[in-house]
């Protein structure tokens, strides 16, 4: 879960700092680099980095943190045009467990408070509510939810559009008329789509993080 101490846009500054630091030739970024580049305190940085890693924007290792391919896209945009970066971020995050959890928990066309969405998304009744309320800040940043004139939150059209795009891609992948001799791309998961949909939020996140790591490794091999 995201760090409660700082807002989503300040946590996004950490991603931008990782991207700009690694652009200088550094392989990884350490905590002291984040402190220097953002002015944030270590106690806020550490949990924020954990969340950025859990959602596929950073990878971590003994040397520190490195942005993934998706993280580079978002971090570069954030440093130059934050409104454009929000669109890029929303697109990138469609493969994250957060997007899937939101679309499974919140109904379109219904007005919610931030607390309502947090309660709908938290996995257990006994889970602490505050981190999930803070997650709503990220949902607004990604333009997955929007506020009306009364300050109530609604699922945005971007969420529905994303579902339509994924559905179309799935239909195309199942098209029996597809050329079997065409080169096959992507990875074959040892899970069916039905199994993925029935994973817990934590397990879904673990699968997506594993995929993000694999794609990150493959992308470095192509360069």
KENUSE-534204 format. One record per residue: residue in one letter; x, y negated, z negated of N, C-alpha, C, O, CB in turn. Coordinates in steps of 0.2 Angstrom, whole numbers, padded with zeros to 4 digits. Each point is the difference from the previous one (the first is absolute). Last residue first. Glycine has a CB too. Layout:
N
ATOM code  n.px  n.py  n.pz ca.px ca.py ca.pz  c.px  c.py  c.pz  o.px  o.py  o.pz cb.px cb.py cb.pz
ATOM    a     X     Y     Z     X     Y     Z     X     Y     Z     X     Y     Z     X     Y     Z
...
% end
This chain:
223
ATOM code  n.px  n.py  n.pz ca.px ca.py ca.pz  c.px  c.py  c.pz  o.px  o.py  o.pz cb.px cb.py cb.pz
ATOM    x  0091  0019  0130  0004 -0006  0001  0007  0001  0001  0004 -0005  0001 -0012 -0001 -0008
ATOM    x -0008  0023  0002 -0001 -0002  0007  0004 -0007  0001  0001 -0001  0006 -0012  0006 -0006
ATOM    x  0011  0006 -0021  0003  0004  0004  0000 -0002  0007  0004  0001  0005 -0006  0008 -0012
ATOM    x -0010 -0020 -0010  0007 -0001 -0001  0004  0004  0005  0005 -0002  0003 -0006 -0001 -0015
ATOM    x -0022  0007  0010  0001 -0006  0003  0007 -0002  0000  0003 -0003  0005 -0014 -0001 -0008
ATOM    x  0004  0023 -0008  0000  0001  0007  0002 -0006  0004  0003 -0001  0005 -0011  0010 -0007
ATOM    x  0006 -0010 -0022  0006  0004  0002  0000  0000  0008  0005 -0001  0003 -0005  0008 -0014
ATOM    x -0019 -0016  0002  0005 -0004 -0001  0007  0003  0002  0004 -0003  0003 -0010 -0003 -0013
ATOM    x -0014  0019  0010  0000 -0005  0006  0006 -0005 -0001  0003 -0002  0005 -0015  0004 -0004
ATOM    x  0009  0013 -0019  0002  0004  0006  0000 -0005  0006  0005  0000  0004 -0010  0010 -0008
ATOM    x -0003 -0019 -0016  0007  0002 -0001  0003  0003  0007  0005 -0001  0002 -0006  0002 -0015
ATOM    x -0022 -0005  0010  0003 -0006  0001  0008  0001  0000  0004 -0003  0004 -0014 -0003 -0009
ATOM    x -0004  0024  0000  0000 -0001  0007  0004 -0007  0002  0003  0000  0004 -0014  0006 -0003
ATOM    x  0008  0000 -0024  0004  0005  0003  0001 -0001  0008  0005  0000  0003 -0008  0008 -0012
ATOM    x -0012 -0021 -0004  0006 -0002 -0001  0005  0005  0003  0006 -0003  0003 -0009 -0002 -0014
ATOM    x -0019  0010  0012  0001 -0006  0005  0007 -0002 -0002  0004 -0002  0005 -0016 -0001 -0005
ATOM    x  0004  0021 -0013  0001  0002  0007  0002 -0006  0004  0004  0001  0004 -0013  0008 -0006
ATOM    x  0004 -0014 -0020  0006  0004  0000  0001  0002  0007  0006  0000  0003 -0007  0004 -0014
ATOM    x -0019 -0015  0006  0006 -0005  0000  0006  0004  0001  0005 -0002  0004 -0011 -0006 -0011
ATOM    x -0013  0021  0004  0000 -0003  0007  0006 -0005  0001  0003  0000  0005 -0016  0001 -0005
ATOM    x  0009  0009 -0021  0003  0005  0005  0000 -0003  0007  0005  0001  0003 -0009  0008 -0011
ATOM    x -0005 -0023 -0010  0007  0001 -0001  0003  0005  0005  0005 -0001  0003 -0007 -0001 -0015
ATOM    x -0022 -0002  0013  0004 -0006  0002  0008  0001 -0001  0004 -0002  0004 -0014 -0005 -0007
ATOM    x -0004  0030  0007  0000 -0006 -0005  0004 -0006  0003  0004  0001  0004 -0006  0007 -0014
ATOM    x -0008  0009  0028  0005  0000 -0005 -0002 -0006 -0005 -0003 -0004  0001  0012  0008  0008
ATOM    x -0022  0003  0010 -0002  0003 -0006  0006 -0001 -0006 -0001  0003 -0005 -0007  0005  0011
ATOM    x  0010 -0014  0018 -0006 -0004 -0003 -0001  0002 -0007 -0003 -0004 -0004 -0002  0002  0016
ATOM    x  0021  0015  0000  0002 -0007 -0001 -0005 -0004 -0004  0001 -0004 -0005  0007  0004  0015
ATOM    x -0014  0021 -0001  0004  0000 -0006  0003 -0006 -0003  0000 -0002 -0005  0003  0013  0009
ATOM    x -0015 -0011  0017 -0005  0002 -0006  0004  0000 -0006 -0002 -0002 -0005 -0006  0008  0013
ATOM    x  0021 -0007  0012 -0003 -0007 -0002 -0005  0001 -0006  0000 -0004 -0004  0001  0000  0016
ATOM    x  0018  0022 -0011 -0005 -0002  0004 -0003 -0007 -0002  0002 -0002 -0006 -0005  0014  0009
ATOM    x  0029 -0002 -0007 -0007 -0001 -0003 -0005 -0002  0005  0002 -0004  0005  0004  0000 -0016
ATOM    x  0019  0006  0013 -0003  0007 -0002 -0007 -0001 -0004 -0001  0004 -0004  0013  0000  0003
ATOM    x -0002 -0020  0022  0000  0001 -0008 -0003  0007 -0001 -0004  0003  0003  0002 -0016 -0005
ATOM    x  0016  0002  0023 -0006  0004 -0002  0000  0001 -0007  0005  0003 -0003 -0004  0003  0014
ATOM    x  0009 -0027  0005  0002  0005 -0005 -0007  0004 -0001 -0005 -0003  0000  0015 -0003 -0006
ATOM    x -0001 -0010  0028 -0003  0000 -0007  0002  0006 -0003  0004  0005  0002 -0013 -0012  0001
ATOM    x  0006  0008  0023  0003 -0004 -0004 -0003  0000 -0007 -0005  0003 -0001  0007 -0011  0011
ATOM    x  0001  0022  0016 -0004  0000 -0007  0004 -0005 -0004  0006  0000 -0001 -0011  0011  0002
ATOM    x  0003 -0009  0027  0004  0001 -0006 -0004 -0002 -0006 -0004 -0004 -0001  0014  0001  0007
ATOM    x -0022  0014  0015  0003 -0006 -0002  0004  0001 -0006 -0001  0004 -0004 -0009 -0010  0009
ATOM    x -0003  0023  0005  0007  0000  0002  0003 -0007 -0002  0006 -0001  0000 -0008  0009  0010
ATOM    x -0021 -0002 -0012  0004  0003 -0005  0007  0000  0001  0004  0002 -0004 -0013  0005  0003
ATOM    x -0011 -0025  0006  0005  0004  0004  0004  0004 -0005  0004 -0003 -0004 -0004 -0005  0013
ATOM    x -0026  0001 -0014  0007 -0003 -0001  0005  0005  0004 -0001  0006 -0001 -0002 -0012 -0010
ATOM    x -0021  0009  0007  0002 -0002  0007  0007 -0002  0000  0003 -0002  0005 -0014 -0001 -0002
ATOM    x -0002  0008 -0023  0003  0006  0003  0002 -0001  0007  0004  0004  0003 -0012  0002 -0009
ATOM    x  0008 -0022 -0016 -0003  0000  0007  0003  0006  0003  0006  0001  0001 -0007 -0013  0000
ATOM    x  0006  0003 -0023 -0004  0006  0000 -0003  0001  0007 -0003  0005  0001  0001 -0005 -0013
ATOM    x  0014 -0019  0006  0005  0005 -0002 -0003  0007  0001  0003  0005  0001  0003 -0013 -0009
ATOM    x -0019 -0012  0011  0005  0001  0005  0004  0006 -0001  0002  0004  0005 -0002 -0016 -0003
ATOM    x -0014  0006 -0019 -0004  0002  0006  0005  0002  0006 -0001  0005  0003 -0010 -0011 -0007
ATOM    x  0019 -0005 -0015 -0001  0007 -0002 -0003  0003  0006  0001  0006  0002 -0002 -0009 -0014
ATOM    x  0004 -0020  0014  0007  0004  0000 -0001  0007 -0001  0003  0004  0003  0003 -0014 -0006
ATOM    x -0025 -0004 -0001  0002  0000  0007  0006  0004  0002  0000  0005  0004 -0006 -0015 -0003
ATOM    x  0001  0005 -0024 -0005  0005  0003  0001  0001  0007  0000  0006  0003 -0008 -0009 -0011
ATOM    x  0020 -0013 -0003  0003  0006 -0002 -0005  0006  0003  0003  0005  0002  0002 -0010 -0012
ATOM    x -0011 -0018  0014  0006  0002  0003  0002  0007 -0001  0002  0003  0004  0001 -0015 -0004
ATOM    x -0021  0004 -0012 -0002  0001  0007  0006  0002  0004  0000  0005  0004 -0010 -0013 -0005
ATOM    x  0013  0001 -0021 -0003  0007  0000 -0002  0002  0007  0001  0005  0002 -0005 -0007 -0014
ATOM    x  0013 -0020  0008  0005  0005 -0001 -0003  0007  0001  0003  0004  0003  0003 -0012 -0010
ATOM    x -0021 -0010  0007  0004  0000  0007  0005  0006 -0001  0002  0003  0005 -0004 -0015 -0002
ATOM    x -0010  0007 -0022 -0004  0003  0004  0004  0001  0007 -0001  0006  0003 -0009 -0010 -0009
ATOM    x  0020 -0009 -0010  0000  0007 -0002 -0004  0004  0004  0002  0005  0002 -0001 -0009 -0013
ATOM    x  0000 -0019  0015  0007  0003  0002  0000  0007 -0002  0003  0005  0003  0003 -0016 -0004
ATOM    x -0024 -0005 -0004 -0001  0004  0006  0007  0004  0002 -0001  0005  0004 -0008 -0014  0000
ATOM    x  0005  0004 -0030  0000 -0004  0006 -0001  0005  0006  0000  0006  0000  0008 -0014 -0005
ATOM    x -0018  0010 -0021  0005  0003  0005  0000 -0004  0006 -0005 -0003  0003  0003  0014 -0007
ATOM    x -0004 -0025 -0018 -0003  0005  0005  0005  0004  0004  0006 -0003  0001 -0016 -0005  0000
ATOM    x  0006 -0009 -0025  0004  0003  0005 -0004  0005  0004 -0004  0003 -0002  0014 -0004 -0006
ATOM    x -0016 -0024 -0005  0000  0007 -0001  0004  0003  0006  0001 -0003  0005 -0013  0002 -0010
ATOM    x  0008 -0022  0000  0006  0003 -0003  0000  0007  0000  0004  0003 -0004 -0003 -0013 -0003
ATOM    x -0016 -0006  0017 -0002  0001 -0007  0006  0003 -0003  0000  0001 -0006 -0012  0000  0008
ATOM    x  0012 -0004  0021  0000 -0007 -0003 -0002  0000 -0007  0002 -0004 -0004 -0006  0000  0015
ATOM    x  0016  0026 -0001 -0005 -0004  0002  0000 -0007 -0003  0004 -0001 -0005 -0011  0011  0008
ATOM    x  0028  0008  0001 -0004 -0003 -0005 -0006 -0004  0004  0002 -0004  0005  0008  0003 -0013
ATOM    x  0005  0024  0015 -0001 -0007  0001 -0005 -0003 -0005 -0005  0004 -0002  0008 -0003  0014
ATOM    x  0014  0022 -0006 -0006 -0002 -0003  0001 -0008  0001  0005 -0003  0000 -0006  0013 -0008
ATOM    x  0017  0002  0019 -0005  0005 -0001 -0006 -0002 -0003 -0005  0003  0001  0015  0005 -0001
ATOM    x  0012 -0020  0005 -0007 -0002  0003 -0004  0006  0000 -0004  0001  0005  0010 -0009  0002
ATOM    x  0015  0006 -0018  0000  0004  0006 -0006 -0002  0004 -0001  0003  0005  0007  0006 -0011
ATOM    x -0003 -0020 -0015  0005 -0001  0004  0001  0003  0007  0001 -0003  0005  0005  0001 -0016
ATOM    x -0023  0008 -0005 -0001 -0007  0003  0006 -0002  0004 -0002 -0003  0006 -0006  0000 -0015
ATOM    x  0010  0023 -0003 -0005  0001  0005 -0002 -0007  0004 -0001  0000  0006 -0003  0010 -0013
ATOM    x  0019 -0011 -0012  0003  0003  0006 -0005  0001  0006  0002 -0001  0006  0007  0007 -0013
ATOM    x -0017 -0012 -0014  0004 -0006  0003  0004  0002  0006  0000 -0004  0005  0001  0000 -0016
ATOM    x -0013  0020 -0001 -0004 -0004  0004  0003 -0006  0003 -0001 -0002  0005 -0008  0006 -0012
ATOM    x  0020  0010 -0009  0001  0003  0006 -0005 -0004  0005  0001  0000  0006  0002  0011 -0011
ATOM    x -0003 -0016 -0018  0005 -0003  0004  0001  0002  0007  0002 -0003  0004  0004  0002 -0015
ATOM    x -0021  0011 -0003 -0003 -0006  0001  0006 -0004  0004 -0002 -0004  0005 -0005  0004 -0015
ATOM    x  0013  0020  0002 -0005  0001  0006 -0003 -0006  0001 -0002 -0001  0006  0000  0013 -0009
ATOM    x  0016 -0011 -0016  0004  0001  0006 -0005  0001  0007  0002 -0002  0005  0007  0007 -0012
ATOM    x -0020 -0008 -0015  0004 -0006  0003  0004  0001  0006  0000 -0004  0004  0000  0001 -0016
ATOM    x -0013  0020 -0001 -0003 -0003  0005  0004 -0006  0003  0000 -0001  0006 -0011  0003 -0011
ATOM    x  0016  0023 -0007  0000 -0007 -0001 -0002 -0004  0006  0002  0001  0005  0008  0001 -0013
ATOM    x -0019  0023  0004  0006 -0003  0003  0000 -0008 -0002 -0006 -0003 -0001  0007  0011  0010
ATOM    x -0018  0010 -0014  0005 -0002 -0005  0006 -0004  0002  0004 -0003 -0004 -0008  0013 -0003
ATOM    x -0012  0000  0022 -0004 -0004 -0004  0004 -0003 -0006 -0001 -0006 -0002 -0009  0012  0005
ATOM    x  0022  0002  0020 -0003  0003 -0006 -0004 -0005 -0004  0002 -0006  0000  0007  0015  0000
ATOM    x  0002 -0015  0022 -0002  0008  0000 -0003  0003 -0006 -0004  0005  0001  0014 -0005  0006
ATOM    x -0013 -0026  0005  0004  0004 -0005 -0001  0007 -0001 -0006  0002  0000  0007 -0013 -0006
ATOM    x -0014 -0005  0020  0006  0003  0003  0005  0004 -0005  0003  0005  0002 -0003 -0014  0006
ATOM    x -0021 -0003 -0013 -0002  0005  0005  0007  0004  0002 -0001  0006  0002 -0009 -0013  0002
ATOM    x  0012 -0011 -0019 -0004  0006 -0003 -0001  0005  0005  0001  0006 -0002 -0006 -0014 -0007
ATOM    x  0014 -0012  0017  0005  0003 -0004 -0003  0006 -0003  0003  0006  0000  0002 -0017 -0002
ATOM    x -0020 -0003  0014  0005  0004  0004  0005  0004 -0004  0001  0006  0002 -0003 -0015  0007
ATOM    x -0012 -0006 -0021 -0004  0006  0003  0004  0004  0004  0000  0006  0000 -0010 -0013  0000
ATOM    x  0020 -0012 -0009 -0001  0005 -0005 -0004  0006  0003  0002  0006 -0002 -0001 -0014 -0007
ATOM    x  0001 -0012  0022  0006  0004  0000  0000  0006 -0005  0003  0005  0001  0003 -0016  0002
ATOM    x -0029  0005  0006  0005 -0004 -0003  0007  0004  0000  0000  0005  0002 -0009 -0011 -0010
ATOM    x -0011  0008  0027  0003  0002 -0006  0004 -0005 -0003  0002 -0005  0003 -0001  0016  0002
ATOM    x -0021 -0005  0016  0004 -0005 -0004  0002  0003 -0006 -0003  0003 -0004 -0003 -0012  0009
ATOM    x -0001  0022  0019 -0001 -0001 -0007  0004 -0005 -0003  0006  0000  0001 -0010  0012 -0002
ATOM    x  0006 -0003  0024 -0006 -0004 -0001 -0003 -0001 -0007 -0005 -0003 -0001  0002  0007  0012
ATOM    x  0019  0017 -0007  0000 -0006  0004 -0007 -0004 -0001 -0005  0003 -0001  0012  0002  0010
ATOM    x  0006  0011 -0028 -0005  0000  0006  0000 -0007  0004  0000 -0005 -0003 -0007  0013 -0004
ATOM    x  0026  0006 -0009 -0004 -0006  0001 -0004  0001  0006  0002  0001  0005  0007 -0008 -0011
ATOM    x  0006  0024  0000 -0003 -0002 -0006 -0004 -0005  0000 -0005 -0001 -0004  0015  0004 -0001
ATOM    x  0003  0007  0023 -0004  0006 -0003 -0004 -0003 -0006 -0004  0003 -0002  0013  0005  0006
ATOM    x  0006 -0022  0008 -0005  0002  0004 -0005  0005 -0002 -0006  0001  0001  0014 -0004  0008
ATOM    x  0012 -0004 -0022 -0005 -0005  0001 -0006  0002  0004 -0006 -0001 -0002  0015 -0007  0001
ATOM    x  0009  0023 -0001 -0004  0000 -0006 -0005 -0006  0000 -0006  0001 -0002  0016  0003 -0004
ATOM    x  0005 -0002  0024 -0005  0006  0000 -0004  0000 -0006 -0006  0001  0000  0014  0005  0006
ATOM    x  0009 -0023 -0004 -0006 -0001  0005 -0005  0006  0000 -0006 -0001  0000  0014 -0005  0007
ATOM    x  0011  0008 -0021 -0004 -0006 -0002 -0006 -0001  0005 -0006  0000 -0002  0016 -0005 -0004
ATOM    x  0008  0021  0010 -0005  0002 -0004 -0005 -0005 -0003 -0006  0002 -0001  0014  0007 -0002
ATOM    x  0005 -0013  0027  0002  0001 -0007 -0006  0003 -0004 -0006  0000  0002  0013 -0010 -0001
ATOM    x -0005  0003  0023  0002  0007 -0002  0001  0001 -0007  0003  0006 -0002  0002 -0005  0013
ATOM    x -0011 -0022 -0002 -0006  0005  0001  0002  0007 -0001 -0004  0004 -0001  0000 -0012  0009
ATOM    x  0018 -0013 -0010 -0002  0004 -0006 -0006  0005  0001 -0002  0003 -0004  0006 -0013 -0002
ATOM    x  0006 -0005  0023  0005  0005 -0002 -0003  0004 -0006  0002  0006  0000  0007 -0014  0004
ATOM    x -0022 -0010  0005  0001  0006  0005  0004  0005 -0003 -0001  0006  0001  0000 -0014  0008
ATOM    x -0001 -0011 -0022 -0007  0004  0000  0001  0006  0005 -0003  0005 -0001 -0003 -0016 -0002
ATOM    x  0024 -0005  0003  0000  0005 -0006 -0007  0004 -0001  0001  0006 -0001  0006 -0015 -0005
ATOM    x -0004 -0007  0024  0005  0006  0001 -0001  0004 -0006  0000  0006  0000  0008 -0013  0006
ATOM    x -0020 -0012 -0008 -0003  0004  0005  0004  0006  0001 -0002  0006  0001 -0003 -0016  0004
ATOM    x  0013 -0006 -0019 -0006  0003 -0003 -0003  0005  0004 -0002  0005 -0001  0000 -0015 -0006
ATOM    x  0019 -0004  0015  0003  0005 -0004 -0006  0004 -0003  0001  0006 -0001  0010 -0012 -0001
ATOM    x -0015 -0014  0013  0001  0005  0005  0002  0007 -0004 -0001  0005  0002  0004 -0014  0007
ATOM    x -0005 -0010 -0022 -0006  0002  0002  0000  0005  0005 -0004  0005  0000  0000 -0016 -0002
ATOM    x  0024  0002 -0006 -0003  0004 -0005 -0007  0002  0002 -0003  0006 -0002  0009 -0011 -0007
ATOM    x  0017 -0001  0021 -0007 -0002  0001 -0004  0004 -0005 -0002  0006  0002  0004 -0010  0010
ATOM    x  0022  0005 -0013 -0001 -0005  0005 -0007 -0003  0001 -0001 -0006  0001  0011  0011  0005
ATOM    x -0001  0013 -0021  0004 -0005 -0001 -0001 -0006  0005  0003 -0006 -0001  0005  0014 -0003
ATOM    x -0021  0012  0004 -0001 -0004 -0006  0004 -0006 -0001 -0001 -0005 -0002 -0003  0016 -0003
ATOM    x  0007  0005  0023 -0005 -0005  0001 -0002 -0004 -0006 -0001 -0006  0001 -0004  0014  0007
ATOM    x  0022  0009 -0010  0002 -0005  0005 -0006 -0005  0001  0002 -0006  0001  0006  0014  0005
ATOM    x -0013  0010 -0019  0005 -0005 -0004  0002 -0005  0005  0001 -0006 -0002  0003  0015 -0005
ATOM    x -0018  0009  0015 -0003 -0005 -0004  0004 -0005 -0003 -0001 -0006  0000 -0007  0015 -0003
ATOM    x  0018  0007  0017 -0005 -0003  0004 -0004 -0005 -0005  0000 -0006  0002 -0001  0016  0006
ATOM    x  0016  0005 -0018  0004 -0006  0004 -0005 -0004  0004  0001 -0006  0000  0009  0014  0001
ATOM    x -0018  0011 -0013  0002 -0006 -0004  0003 -0005  0003 -0001 -0006 -0002  0002  0014 -0007
ATOM    x -0006  0012  0021 -0006 -0004 -0002  0002 -0006 -0004 -0003 -0006  0001 -0005  0016  0000
ATOM    x  0025  0005  0003 -0002 -0003  0006 -0006 -0005 -0001  0000 -0006  0003  0005  0016  0004
ATOM    x  0007 -0007 -0029 -0002  0005  0005 -0001 -0004  0006  0000 -0006  0000 -0005  0014 -0008
ATOM    x  0021 -0017 -0012 -0006  0000  0003 -0001  0005  0005  0005  0002  0004 -0005 -0014 -0006
ATOM    x  0015  0014 -0021  0001 -0001  0008 -0007 -0001  0003 -0004  0005 -0002  0015  0001  0002
ATOM    x  0003 -0005 -0026 -0006  0000  0004  0001 -0002  0007  0004 -0005  0001 -0010  0003 -0012
ATOM    x  0025  0014 -0006 -0005 -0005 -0001 -0006  0001  0004 -0002  0005  0001  0011 -0013 -0004
ATOM    x  0010  0023  0000  0003 -0006  0001 -0004 -0006 -0001  0002 -0006  0000  0005  0012  0008
ATOM    x -0014  0017 -0011  0005 -0002 -0005  0003 -0007  0001  0002 -0003 -0005  0000  0015  0004
ATOM    x -0026 -0010  0011  0005  0005  0000  0005 -0002 -0005  0000 -0005 -0003 -0002  0009  0014
ATOM    x -0024 -0010  0002  0005 -0001 -0005  0005  0006  0000 -0002  0005  0002 -0006 -0011 -0009
ATOM    x -0010 -0009  0024  0002  0007 -0002  0005 -0001 -0005  0003 -0006  0000 -0005  0011  0011
ATOM    x -0020 -0020 -0001  0007  0000 -0002  0001  0008 -0001 -0004  0004 -0001  0004 -0016 -0004
ATOM    x -0021  0006  0012  0003 -0006  0003  0008  0000 -0002  0004 -0003  0004 -0015 -0003 -0005
ATOM    x -0008  0023 -0005  0004  0001  0006  0003 -0006  0003  0002  0000  0006 -0010  0008 -0004
ATOM    x -0004 -0004 -0023 -0005 -0002  0005  0004  0000  0007 -0003 -0003  0005 -0004 -0003 -0013
ATOM    x  0018  0010 -0013 -0006  0005  0000 -0004 -0001  0006 -0004  0005  0002  0004 -0005 -0015
ATOM    x  0018 -0015  0009  0002  0006  0002 -0006  0005  0001  0000  0004  0004  0011 -0006 -0010
ATOM    x -0015 -0019 -0003  0001 -0001  0007  0003  0007  0003 -0001  0001  0006  0003 -0013 -0009
ATOM    x -0006  0011 -0021 -0007  0000  0004  0002  0000  0008 -0003  0003  0004 -0003 -0008 -0014
ATOM    x  0024  0004 -0005 -0003  0006  0000 -0006  0001  0004 -0001  0004  0004  0006 -0003 -0016
ATOM    x  0005 -0022  0009  0004  0004  0004 -0003  0007  0001  0000  0003  0005  0010 -0010 -0007
ATOM    x -0019 -0007 -0014 -0002 -0002  0006  0004  0004  0006 -0003  0002  0005  0001 -0014 -0010
ATOM    x  0008  0015 -0018 -0007  0003  0001 -0002 -0002  0007 -0004  0004  0004  0001 -0004 -0016
ATOM    x  0023 -0010  0006  0001  0007  0000 -0007  0003  0001  0000  0005  0005  0009 -0006 -0013
ATOM    x -0007 -0023  0005  0003  0003  0007 -0001  0007  0000 -0002  0003  0005  0010 -0012 -0004
ATOM    x -0013 -0004 -0021 -0005  0000  0005  0002  0003  0007 -0004  0003  0003  0000 -0013 -0008
ATOM    x  0019  0009 -0013 -0006  0003 -0003 -0006  0000  0005 -0004  0005  0000  0008 -0008 -0011
ATOM    x  0017 -0009  0016  0000  0007  0001 -0006  0004 -0002 -0002  0004  0003  0015 -0006 -0005
ATOM    x -0016 -0024  0010  0004  0004 -0005 -0001  0007  0001 -0004  0003  0003  0002 -0012 -0011
ATOM    x  0002 -0011  0027 -0004  0004 -0004  0004  0003 -0006  0006  0001  0001 -0014  0001  0009
ATOM    x  0016 -0015  0009 -0001 -0003 -0006 -0004  0003 -0005 -0002 -0002 -0005  0004 -0008  0011
ATOM    x  0006  0016  0018 -0007 -0002 -0002 -0001 -0004 -0006 -0005 -0004 -0001  0002  0014  0007
ATOM    x  0025 -0002  0003 -0004 -0002  0006 -0007 -0003 -0002 -0002 -0004  0003  0009  0012  0004
ATOM    x  0008  0002 -0024  0003 -0006  0003 -0004 -0003  0006 -0001 -0006  0000  0012  0011 -0003
ATOM    x -0018  0015 -0008  0000 -0006 -0005  0002 -0006  0003 -0003 -0005  0000  0005  0013 -0009
ATOM    x  0000  0012  0022 -0007 -0003  0000  0000 -0006 -0005 -0004 -0004  0001  0000  0016  0002
ATOM    x  0024 -0001 -0002 -0001 -0004  0006 -0007 -0002  0000 -0001 -0006  0002  0009  0013  0004
ATOM    x -0001  0007 -0024  0003 -0007  0000 -0001 -0004  0006 -0001 -0006  0000  0009  0010 -0008
ATOM    x -0016  0018  0008 -0004 -0004 -0004  0003 -0007 -0001 -0004 -0005  0001  0000  0015 -0007
ATOM    x  0012  0003  0028 -0001  0002 -0007 -0004 -0005 -0004 -0002 -0006  0003  0014  0011 -0002
ATOM    x -0010  0005  0026  0000 -0006 -0005 -0001  0003 -0007 -0004  0004 -0001 -0001 -0011  0011
ATOM    x  0016  0018  0015 -0005  0000 -0005  0000 -0006 -0005  0005 -0004  0000 -0005  0017  0000
ATOM    x  0014 -0010  0020 -0004  0006  0001 -0006  0000 -0005 -0005  0003  0001  0015  0003  0003
ATOM    x  0003 -0028  0008 -0001  0004 -0007 -0004  0006  0002 -0005  0000  0003  0007 -0010 -0010
ATOM    x  0002 -0008  0022  0004  0006  0001  0000  0004 -0006  0003  0006  0000  0004 -0012  0008
ATOM    x -0021 -0013 -0003  0007 -0003  0000  0005  0006  0000  0006 -0001  0000 -0009 -0009 -0007
ATOM    x -0021  0013  0005  0002 -0003  0007  0007 -0002  0000  0003 -0001  0006 -0015 -0002 -0004
ATOM    x  0002  0010 -0022  0003  0006  0004  0001 -0002  0007  0004  0003  0004 -0010  0004 -0011
ATOM    x -0003 -0023 -0008  0007  0002 -0002  0003  0005  0004  0005  0000  0002 -0009 -0003 -0014
ATOM    x -0018 -0005  0017  0005 -0005  0002  0007  0002 -0003  0005 -0001  0004 -0014 -0008 -0004
ATOM    x -0010  0023 -0005  0001  0000  0007  0006 -0005  0002  0004  0002  0004 -0016  0001 -0003
ATOM    x  0005 -0002 -0024  0003  0006  0002  0002  0000  0008  0005  0003  0002 -0011  0004 -0012
ATOM    x -0007 -0024  0001  0007 -0001 -0002  0004  0006  0002  0006  0000  0002 -0009 -0007 -0012
ATOM    x -0020  0007  0014  0004 -0005  0004  0007  0000 -0001  0004 -0001  0004 -0015 -0005 -0003
ATOM    x -0003  0018 -0016  0001  0004  0006  0004 -0005  0005  0005  0003  0004 -0016  0004 -0006
ATOM    x  0005 -0017 -0018  0005  0005 -0001  0002  0004  0006  0005  0002  0002 -0009 -0001 -0014
ATOM    x -0014 -0016  0012  0006 -0004  0001  0006  0005 -0002  0006 -0001  0003 -0011 -0009 -0006
ATOM    x -0017  0017  0000  0002  0000  0007  0006 -0003  0001  0004  0002  0005 -0016 -0001 -0002
ATOM    x  0003 -0002 -0024  0003  0006  0001  0002  0001  0007  0005  0004  0002 -0012  0001 -0011
ATOM    x -0004 -0024  0004  0007  0000 -0003  0003  0006  0000  0006  0001  0001 -0010 -0009 -0009
ATOM    x -0018  0006  0015  0004 -0003  0005  0007 -0001 -0003  0005  0000  0004 -0015 -0006  0000
ATOM    x -0007  0017 -0017  0002  0004  0006  0005 -0004  0004  0005  0003  0003 -0016  0003 -0003
ATOM    x  0011 -0012 -0026 -0005  0000  0006  0003  0004  0006  0006  0001  0001 -0012 -0011 -0005
ATOM    x  0014  0014 -0022  0001 -0005  0005 -0005  0002  0006 -0002  0005  0001  0014 -0007 -0004
ATOM    x -0012  0014 -0018  0003 -0006 -0002  0001 -0005  0005  0000 -0006 -0001  0006  0012 -0007
ATOM    x -0013  0018  0009 -0006 -0005 -0002  0003 -0007 -0001 -0004 -0005  0001 -0002  0015 -0006
ATOM    x  0014  0010  0022  0002 -0003 -0006 -0005 -0005 -0001 -0003 -0004  0004  0015  0006 -0003
ATOM    x -0019  0019  0014  0004 -0006  0000  0001 -0003 -0007 -0004  0002 -0005 -0001 -0004  0016
ATOM    x  0002  0029 -0007 -0004 -0006  0000  0004 -0006  0000  0006  0000 -0002 -0015  0006 -0004
% end
